[in-house]
Amino acid sequence: MSGTTQTTKKQTELEKSKVFMDALNEVMDIIDDISKEMTDEQYLNASNAMKRLYDNKVTIVNNIMQTPVVREHVRRVRQNRPARVYLTDEQRILGGKAQRCRKCDRCIASDDEGVNMMAHQRREICHNIFASKRLSVRCSTTDIQKYLPIINAIRRWSRINGKEYHL
């Protein structure tokens, strides 16, 4: 082992030891705080238990690290993740992972029963885009900015009165 690697390993061990000792000291402080209600024997037993924990910390940590759950967690954390691939809407549609909404032209994740599409078409965003497209066709312009205040007033009235609103 080279000198630099050995020094780094010693620093790591020193940091781990410091963290462990800080935790032990914190527990001892708690024991000291509640020692007013403890007998001398209980205080001595608690202090001896903490000392045994400290004396056996390497064994305890190794035993914990060798449990199947911890080993599996460490393995999963260390495994290489595949690079994320971002697909275009067309690639998603061709691959069968998505479909295009016939009302608003948004790309929606596919499912066997069409539940995603039905849920999407009930959302306000789909209604708003569809209404905007229809209004643009009727007005023969894509600039519908001047119509939005009245459209929003109608939508607000529709929500308040529970009426179905269609442009």
N, C-alpha and C positions, 0 to 999 in steps of 0.2 A: 504494500500500500504506500502511496506517495505521501509526503509530509502534508501537503495541502488537503488531501482527502481525509487523512487522519485528523487534522485540525478541525475540519468541517464536521466530521463525525463526532468529535469530542464536544464541539459547540452545540450540536444538535442534542446530544445526551445531556449536556449541562442545562439546556433550555427545558427539556422534558423533566429533568429532575427538579428544576426551579418551579415549574408549573405544579408538579406533584406536591412539592413542599409547601407552596403557597396554599394549595387546597387543604393540606393537612393542618397548616397553621390557622386557616380560616375555621376549620372544624374545631380545632382546639380553642379558638376564641369563643365560639358558640358554646362549647362545653364550659369554659370559664364564666360566660355570662349566666348560664343556668346553674352553675355550681352552688349558688346560694341556696338553692332548693335541694341540692344533692348532699348525700352523706359523704364523708371522707372516703369510705369504701367504694361507693359508686363512682366518685371522681377518679380514684386510683384505677378502678377497673376500666373506665372509659379511656384514660390516658394510656394504660397498658395495651388496650385493644388498638389504639391509634399507632403505638410504637410497633406492635406486631405487623400492622398493615404496612408501615413504612419499611420495616425490615424485610418483608416479603413482597415488596412492590413489583420486583422483576418477575417473580413467579406468578403473581396475580395478573399482571399485564399480559404475560405470555399465555396464560390459561385463557384469558378473555380473547386474545388475538387468534387462538387456535380453534375457537368455536366455529361450527359450520356457517352460522349466520354471518359472522364478521368476515370470515374468509371469502364467502360469496360476495359480500358487499365490496370488499377490497378488490376482488377480481373484476367486478362490474365497473367500478370506478376507474380502474387502470386500463380497461380494454379500449382499443381504438374505435372511435366512432366513424362511421362512413361519412364522407363529405356530403353535405346537403345539396340536393339537386333541385333547382327551381325550374319548374315547367311553365311554359306559356299557356294561356287559355286554350289555344288550339291543340297543343300537345296533350293537355289534360282531357279534352273532349275526345280526341282520337284514341287515347288510351282507355276510354270508358270510365274515367274517374270523375268526370263532370259532364254537365250538359248546359246548354244555353237556355235562359228563360225567354219564352216567346213574347212576353210583355215588355221586359226592360232590357233584354240582351245581356244581362249579367251572367257570369259563369258560376253555376251552383253545383256543389258536390252531388254525385249520383248515389242513389241507393235503389234497392230492388223494388220497393213499394211506391216510390215517388213521394215519400213523406217530406224530404228536404225541399223539394220543389213546391209542394203545396204550402208548406210553412213559409217559404220565402215569398210566395205570391200573396200571402195574407199580411206581410209586413208593409209598413208605411213607405219604406224606401222604394219598393217595387211599384206601389200605387203612384207615388210621386213621379218617378221616372216615366211610367207609362202615360200619366196625365200630361206631363211635359211634352212627350213625343207627340201625343194626339193634338195638343194645343199648337205645337209648331207646325204640324201638317195643316190644321184648319186656318192658321194665320199666315201660312206660306212664308214663315220666317223662323229662324232659330233664335232670334233675339226676343225672348218673351219676358224680359226683365220688367217692363212697364205693366205687365199683367199680373205679376206676382202679388202685389198688395191685395188685390181683389180676390185672387185665388186663395190666399192665406186666410182672408176674412171668411170666405165661404167654407173652407175647411174647419176653421175655428167654430163657426156656427153649427156645422155638421157634427163635430165632436160633442159640443154642448148639448145638442138636441137628440143625439143618438141616431141621426139619419144617415143613410148610405149616401156617399158622395161620389159621383162620377162626373168627369169632365166630358 
